[in-house]
Structure formats: structure tokens, C-alpha cells
Amino acid sequence: MKEQQEWVDDQRRRIDELIDEYRGALHDSLNGLTEEEARRRLVTSKTTLLGLVKHAAFVEGVWFDQAITGRSYAELGIAATVDGSFTLRRSDTIASVQTAYRERWAASRMNLDGRTLGELVDGRGARPVWALQLQVVRELAQHAGHADILREQIVASRPAAP
């Protein structure tokens, strides 16, 4: 039984590490960019680097807050739709979006603190905590990959230094 508990603890630790790695990758994808570069649209959708980070905060709000607490999107201060989570306001800056994302991490950690992987939460219908975590890992990994590609394109488009 002790070995099984160690494996569960290791699994939880590894999932948390992956989430933190992807959080950091998304957050840091904005570092060293201008505000214009962070807002630049390189695809036909609303996807921008700044929008991706804003959307990542939305994802965590849905799965690590609403799905646990049952609070509404309005109570959480997040967009009403997935599409709306990519919408940038004039007031959105690299600094403000990064700060909001770090604040969302803190709220996510607080909501998950003390919960076991198998614990059922019912804010969006009954789901075990592990399912919420895997959903967030999937989304953050996908969007971190998008961010890598967008950032590479943005940096490559800069004028060559004299």
C-alpha cells in the first residue's frame, strides 16, 4: 500500500510540474516583445501571443475554479466564451496580462490545495480532480506550442541589426 501511495504522490507531483512548466512557457513567451508584437495577428483567428496568455488564464478559471467552486464566469471575472477569452482590450498589456495570469495560478493552487487526485468536484458536473488537471495540461501544452511558433515568427520578422 505504501508503494502505491508513493506512486500516487509522484503522479500528482509530476502533473503539477507539467502544469507549472507550461504556465511558465506561456507567461514567458511575452518576455522581450513590444506591445505591438504581442498583439500581432499572424493567423486568421483572434490568436495572438497576448491573447494566448489571456486565454490560458481563462482555461484555469474554468477548470481550476468554476469546476471546483461552481462560481460563474462573471464572478470569476473571465470571458463568457472561449472566443471572448482571446479578445484583447486596449487596457491589456504584456504586464497586465502576465500579472492576471500569475494571479490566476495562485487562485488555482488555492482551489486545488488539499484535494486528492480522485476527489470528485461538481462545479461543472461531477469530475475527479485528476481529470481537471489533465484537461489543463492538454490545453496549456497545446497553447505553449502555438506560442512557440508565433514567437518564432515574430522574432524572425524583426529587422536585422546593422
C-alpha positions as CSV (number, residue, x, y, z in Angstrom):
1,M,0.0,0.0,0.0
2,K,2.9,2.4,0.8
3,E,4.4,1.9,-2.7
4,Q,1.0,2.7,-4.3
5,Q,0.7,5.9,-2.3
6,E,4.2,6.9,-3.2
7,W,3.3,6.4,-6.9
8,V,0.1,8.5,-6.5
9,D,2.2,11.2,-4.8
10,D,4.8,11.1,-7.6
11,Q,2.0,11.3,-10.2
12,R,0.5,14.3,-8.5
13,R,3.9,16.0,-8.3
14,R,4.6,15.3,-12.0
15,I,1.3,16.6,-13.1
16,D,1.8,19.8,-11.0
17,E,5.3,20.1,-12.6
18,L,4.0,19.9,-16.1
19,I,1.3,22.5,-15.4
20,D,3.9,24.8,-14.0
21,E,6.3,24.3,-16.9
22,Y,3.5,25.1,-19.4
23,R,2.4,28.1,-17.4
24,G,5.9,29.4,-17.4
25,A,6.4,28.8,-21.1
26,L,3.2,30.7,-21.9
27,H,3.9,33.5,-19.5
28,D,7.5,33.9,-20.7
29,S,6.5,33.8,-24.4
30,L,5.8,37.5,-24.0
31,N,9.1,38.5,-22.5
32,G,11.2,40.8,-24.6
33,L,8.4,41.6,-27.0
34,T,6.9,45.0,-27.8
35,E,3.3,45.6,-27.1
36,E,2.7,45.7,-30.9
37,E,4.5,42.3,-31.3
38,A,2.5,40.7,-28.5
39,R,-0.8,41.8,-30.2
40,R,0.3,40.9,-33.7
41,R,-2.1,38.6,-35.6
42,L,-0.2,36.1,-37.7
43,V,-3.2,33.7,-38.3
44,T,-6.8,34.3,-39.4
45,S,-8.2,33.6,-35.9
46,K,-8.0,36.0,-33.0
47,T,-4.9,34.2,-31.8
48,T,-2.1,36.4,-30.7
49,L,0.6,35.8,-28.1
50,L,-1.0,38.2,-25.7
51,G,-4.4,36.6,-26.4
52,L,-3.0,33.1,-25.8
53,V,-1.8,34.1,-22.3
54,K,-5.1,35.7,-21.6
55,H,-6.9,32.6,-22.8
56,A,-4.7,30.4,-20.6
57,A,-5.9,32.4,-17.5
58,F,-9.5,31.7,-18.8
59,V,-8.7,28.0,-19.1
60,E,-7.5,27.8,-15.5
61,G,-10.5,29.9,-14.3
62,V,-12.9,27.4,-15.9
63,W,-11.2,24.1,-14.8
64,F,-9.5,25.1,-11.6
65,D,-12.1,27.5,-10.2
66,Q,-15.5,27.1,-11.7
67,A,-15.3,23.3,-12.0
68,I,-14.3,23.2,-8.3
69,T,-16.3,26.1,-6.8
70,G,-19.2,26.4,-9.1
71,R,-18.8,30.1,-9.3
72,S,-20.0,31.8,-12.6
73,Y,-17.7,33.2,-15.2
74,A,-18.9,36.7,-14.2
75,E,-17.9,36.0,-10.5
76,L,-14.5,34.8,-11.7
77,G,-14.0,37.9,-13.9
78,I,-13.4,35.8,-17.0
79,A,-14.8,36.0,-20.5
80,A,-18.2,34.5,-21.1
81,T,-17.0,32.4,-24.1
82,V,-13.8,30.7,-25.3
83,D,-13.7,33.1,-28.3
84,G,-14.1,36.0,-26.0
85,S,-11.2,34.8,-23.9
86,F,-8.9,35.8,-26.8
87,T,-10.3,39.2,-27.1
88,L,-7.9,42.0,-26.3
89,R,-8.9,45.3,-24.7
90,R,-6.9,48.5,-25.1
91,S,-6.0,48.2,-21.4
92,D,-4.5,44.7,-21.9
93,T,-0.7,45.0,-21.8
94,I,2.1,42.4,-21.5
95,A,2.5,43.4,-17.9
96,S,-1.3,43.3,-17.0
97,V,-1.9,40.0,-18.8
98,Q,1.1,38.4,-17.2
99,T,0.1,39.7,-13.8
100,A,-3.5,38.4,-14.2
101,Y,-2.2,35.0,-15.3
102,R,0.1,34.8,-12.2
103,E,-2.9,35.7,-10.0
104,R,-5.0,33.0,-11.7
105,W,-2.2,30.5,-10.9
106,A,-2.4,31.4,-7.2
107,A,-6.2,31.0,-7.2
108,S,-5.8,27.7,-9.0
109,R,-3.3,26.4,-6.4
110,M,-5.5,27.5,-3.6
111,N,-8.6,25.8,-5.1
112,L,-6.6,22.6,-5.6
113,D,-4.8,22.7,-2.2
114,G,-5.5,19.6,-0.1
115,R,-7.6,17.9,-2.8
116,T,-6.7,14.4,-3.8
117,L,-6.5,13.2,-7.4
118,G,-9.5,11.0,-7.0
119,E,-11.7,13.6,-5.2
120,L,-14.9,14.5,-7.1
121,V,-15.7,18.1,-7.6
122,D,-19.0,19.3,-9.1
123,G,-18.8,22.9,-10.2
124,R,-19.3,21.9,-13.8
125,G,-20.7,18.4,-13.2
126,A,-19.0,15.7,-11.2
127,R,-15.4,15.2,-12.2
128,P,-12.3,13.9,-10.4
129,V,-9.5,16.4,-9.7
130,W,-7.2,14.3,-12.0
131,A,-9.5,14.9,-14.9
132,L,-9.4,18.7,-14.4
133,Q,-5.6,18.6,-14.2
134,L,-5.3,16.5,-17.4
135,Q,-7.6,18.9,-19.2
136,V,-5.5,21.9,-18.2
137,V,-2.2,20.1,-19.1
138,R,-3.7,19.3,-22.5
139,E,-4.7,22.9,-23.2
140,L,-1.6,24.5,-21.8
141,A,0.7,22.2,-23.8
142,Q,-1.3,22.9,-27.0
143,H,-1.1,26.7,-26.4
144,A,2.5,26.7,-25.4
145,G,3.3,25.0,-28.8
146,H,1.2,27.7,-30.5
147,A,3.1,30.4,-28.6
148,D,6.5,28.9,-29.6
149,I,5.6,29.1,-33.3
150,L,4.1,32.6,-33.1
151,R,7.0,33.9,-31.1
152,E,9.5,32.4,-33.6
153,Q,7.6,34.1,-36.4
154,I,7.6,37.5,-34.6
155,V,11.3,37.4,-33.7
156,A,12.2,36.3,-37.3
157,S,10.3,39.2,-38.7
158,R,12.3,41.8,-36.8
159,P,14.6,43.9,-39.0
160,A,18.2,42.7,-39.0
161,A,20.6,44.6,-36.7
162,P,23.1,46.8,-38.6
